[in-house]
Amino acid sequence: MKFRQLLFLLPFFAVLACTPKAAGPASSDSSASQTTTPKPVKPVDDNLSPCQKFSDTSNPDEAETQYVIYRQMLKAKEMDKAFETWQKVYANSPAADGRRPTVYTDGVAFYNNFIQQDPSKQQEYGAKIIELYEEARRCYPGNGYMAAIQGFDSYYTYPGTATDEEVYALFKESIEIDGPEKLQYFVINPMSSLVVKMHREDKIDEAEAKMITSALNTRLAKGLKECVASECEAWKTIENYAPDAMRYFETVEGYYDCQYYIDQYYADFKEDPTDCDAIRTAYSRLRYGKCAEGTAEFDEIKAAYDNNCRVVVDAGPSTLKEAFNCLESGDYDCAIEKFEAAADETDDAAKKSRNLLYAAKVYYSHKRNFSQARAYARKAATADPNNGEPYMLIGTLYASSGPLCGPGTGFDSQIVTWPAIDKWQQAKRIQPDLASKANKYINQYSQYMPSKSDCFQRGINEGDTFRVGCWIQETTRVRNP
């Protein structure tokens, strides 16, 4: 289920019950004076919204009645009549009883309904929706949901209504109000991308980034642990997106400790303990995380690396040897420089291609720089046209780009599977012995292609050519699962 669908499956708030006012106590003493018993004064509640409430109007009972009426009509899906009455309530008592922002959230529901009826007015109605969110946050400043949903809609539904910095601030506000344990689930994916962007551009420091990533990871772990039945689908989607987006911080030395790298890479190694790519990546990352000999997982990976994957180079000084030494020690810039130098030093097409591919894999696995990884993979393919491995890597880069090109689920994130499959098919055509590995990836990712209904809604048919944007910028063929 798409996040947008999940979001608007959130139920409308329960209609407030309209209770009759209690009468004052009647006197049972006939000889008592005929003075009227004064009504008790309702104490002031400092927790109520400072904005206009039922009690602030000239006729509080009428204001509350109008509220109950429009909510009943809204529940019955009588949208036009409900909206007419809602407008009166919004004009006179937008804060309702002062305890809940339902008038504002109902207003959002009305305008979303208008957008569905007339998509050409999305910009106009979208601006009104953002205005309602702003008012709700002013009137209910301790409500983390309102900051969260305003950020979400500003980021995904009505792009351009806020800058990335403004959306980040809204999500941060919601995190600070709700805390990691109660954080709104739909914040996790977009915030995982924004915290990376803010840190990469030096707009937040490492301490703030750690606070944000810790909150996101805490909420994700709690959601996965406590979810039941169909709600787990949303958490699984988040799990497939957010941790991968936040792998950027693996490139920040000292950001994560040894245990983090064990948690991230040991399982990949155990899944295929003879795959040298997985072994090299795990060994290098654990070393980068300052894991030391004597740690069981590190020792096991190191043994696999030494026994099966350590590249033997000629004795004496060697640029290639220096490259692997840099890689093992976690100096990835040095490793890339040396691998490229080693490629320049040889006229052997296979060796040149292999060394350039090493550099490409460092960019992907350790630098998390997809465009540079592709650039070096293309150089490797040009150096040796008979090498299909560069296309295997490019396919993996594309398949991993859902978090870069969309919200992690839905059409914009799923279209990356089409060019990924193109590259894996190209790899096995060039190098038939890669067919088994390529087919494994093709079968694995085919299930994540956009659905027929998603394509139909956009006027796209199976077999059509389609241009995938984002950083990929390639024309592919539409396929359905």
Residue, then its C-alpha position, 0 to 999 in steps of 0.5 A: m500500500k502506498f504511503r499516500q493511501l495509508l495516510f488518508l486511511l487515517p480515520f476521521f476523529a470521532v464525533l463529539a458527543c453533545t451532552p445536555k447541560a446539568a441543571g443546578p440543584a433544586s432546594s427541598d426546603s420550602s422555607a428557604s429563601q427564594t434566591t437562585t442557586p448560582k451556577p458553578v464557574k467553570p475553571v479556566d483550562d490553561n491547556l486549551s487552545p488560545c484560538q477562537k473556540f466554541s466558548d468564545t462565540s456569542n452562542p457556544d451551544e449553537a457553535e458546538t451544534q453546528y460542529v456536530i452537524y457538519r461532522q455527522m454529514l462528513k461521516a455520511k459522505e455528504m461532502d457539499k452540505a458538510f463543507e457549507t456548515w464547516q465553513k461557518v464553524y471554521a469562521n467562528s470557532p476554528a479551534a473547536d473545543g480547544r482540545r483538538p484540531t479537528v476543524y483544521t484536519d477536516g478542512v484538509a479532507f474537504y480540500n483534498n476531496f475538491i482536488q480529486q474532483d478537479p485536479s486542475k486546481q491542485q495548486e490552489y487547493g494545495a495552498k489552502i491546505i498548507e494554510l490550514y496546517e499553519e493555522a493548526r500549528r499556531c493554535y495547537p503548538g504541542n501537536g507533533y502530528m500537525a507539523a509532521i503532516q504539513g511537512f509530508d504534504s509540502y514534500y510529496t503532495y504539493p512540492g514547491t510550497a516549501t523549501d527542503e530546509e522548511v520541510y526539514a524544520l517541520f519534521k524536526e519539530s514533530i520529532e522533538i514534540d512526539g519523541p522517538e517512541k511516538l514519531q509519526y511513521f510517515v516522517i521516517n522516509p522523507m526525513s531520512s533523505l533530508v537529514v542526509k541532504m542537510h548534513r552533506e550540504d553542511k547545514i546541520d552538524e554531526a550531533e544533530a544528524k545523530m539525534i535525527t538518525s537515532a530517532l528514526n531508527t528507534r521508531l522504525a525498530k519499534g514499529l517493526k516489533e509492534c506492528v500487526a497484520s496488514e499494518c506491517e506492510a507500511w513498516k516493511t516499506i520503510e525498512n526497505y527505504a530509510p536504512d539504505a538512505m541513511r547509509y550515507f553516514e557510513t562515509v562519515e568517519g566515527y559516526y557509527d561504531c563497530q556494532y553498527y557495521i556488524d549489524q549491517y554487513y555480517a548477515d550479507f556475508k553469511e548469506d553468501p560466505t563465498d562471494c568476494d564482493a560481499i566479503r571485501t565490503a564487510y571486511s573493509r566496513l568492519r575495519y572502518g568501524k574500528c572492529a578489532e581482532g578478537t571480535a567473533e564476526f570480524d575474525e570470521i570475515k577476516a578469515a574468509y577474506d584471507n583464505n578466498c578473496r585477498v588479491v595476490v599481486d606481484a612482489g615488491p612495490s605495486t600500485l594495485k597492492e597499494a590500492f588494496n592496502c588503502l581499501e583494507s584500511g578504510d582510506y577509500d579516496c586513496a583506494i580509488e586513486k590507486f585503482e585508477a592509476a593501476a588501470d592507467e599502468t596496463d595495456d591489458a584490456a581485462k586488467k584495465s577493466r577490472n581495476l576500473l571496476y574496483a574503483a566503481k565498487v568503492y564509490y558504490s559500497h563505501k562512498r555511496n556516490f552512485s553517479q561516480a560509481r556508474a561513471y567508472a563502471r562505464k569506463a570499465a565496460t569501455a576498456d573491455p567490451n567482453n566484461g559484463e560485470p560493469y553492467m551488473l553493477i550499474g543494474t544494482l545502482y539503479a535498483s538501489s535508487g528508489p530512495l534517491c528518486g522517490p519516497g521509497t514506494g510507489f511509481d516514482s521509486q519503482i520505475v528504477t527497476w526497469p533500467a536495472i533489469d535492462k542492465w542485468q539483461q545486457a550483462k548476461r548477453i555480453q558474458p553468458d556465465l553471468a546468466s545465473k546471477a543476473n537472472k537471480y536479480i531480475n527475478q528478485y526485482s521484477q516483483y517491485m516493478p510499477s503495477k498495471s494500475d499505476c501505469f494505467q493511471r498515467g496513460i502508460n502501457e506495457g511495452d511503451t518506451f519510458r524516460v526515467g529521470c532522477w540521476i539515471q536519465e535513461t530510456t527504458r521499456v515499460r514492464n509490469p509484474 
